[in-house]
Amino acid sequence: MKRTCTLFLLVVLCLVFSGLSLSFAEPLDAFKGEKGTVKISGGTAHIPVMKETARLIMTANPDIRITIAGGGSGVGIKQVGEGLVDIGNTGRKPTDDEIKRYNLKLFMWAVDGVALIVNPKNKVRSLSKAQAADIFSGKIDNWKALGGEDRKINLYTRDEASGTREVFWEKALGKGNIAKSANVVVSNGAMKSAISQDPYAIGYVSVGHIDKTVVPVAFDGVEPTIATVKSGKYAVSRGLYSNTKGDPAPLTKKFLDLLFTGEGQKIVTANGFIAVK
């Protein structure tokens, strides 16, 4: 009797795990028999999701090659518009002019916030919108004015091609000036690395990129978290877009479709973003 029960349990477990595997593999069935390359560039906030999605696809089908590069939202729009890549990622919605000029098709697969960050050694953990604007314009240039140490504030920002910068500039700074003395970094990862190594620095990153190496700063009394972005309480937020020139080619469309499946949206949430489904 005991052996019969054990065999029965093993059969049930096998069926359960088999069902889970089939459930996970089902969205990837669309790539069976496919061959080709998908080239992707643009927003750096997108890269972790792009890489994991590409890994799953290429593991399921080695005949498919997916290349991923950053460069910022402006680069993504320009390169997809000129036909250099299949997907141009942006951390902002493309403008009407960009959509018209390049005949862009937009695919928004996640929502994200942009958060002010400081070094963990910094005691300043909350700023108002007015204070943030004064810091980035250079009007406030010492942490002492904000309750911190009597040390110069080291500003970090992104280049003008960055969608993260544009959203931060518009929604956090009210389109105010960013001091020319600010240090310019090329990606969310580079920003996080710079702030983690500079006790007197301040910058901003995608909420999905925040980890223990940096500390998020409350903005107008609201902590930048997935929950506050999702609820709309945290105002500095944006959509994450993948854009194509006209209708996507069949293989590119399958890549984009995967992002909107249950498994694709799990990848989105696992990387700290908010799923759209």
Buried (B, 14 or more C-beta within 10 A) or exposed (E): EEEEEEEEEEEEEEEEEEEEEEEEEEBBEBBEEBEEEBBBBBBBBBBBBBBBBBEBBBEBBEEBBBEBBBBBBBBBBBBBBEEEBBBBBBBBBBEEEBBEEBEBBEBBBBBBBBBBBBBEEBEBBBBEBEBBBBBBBBBBBEBEBBEBBEEEBBBBBBBEBBBBBBBBBBBBBEEBEBBEEBEBBBBBBBBBBBBBEBBBBBBBBBBBBBEEEBBBBBBBEBBBBBEBBBEEBBBBBBBBBBBBBEEBBEBBBBBBBBBBBEBBBEBBBEBBBBBBE
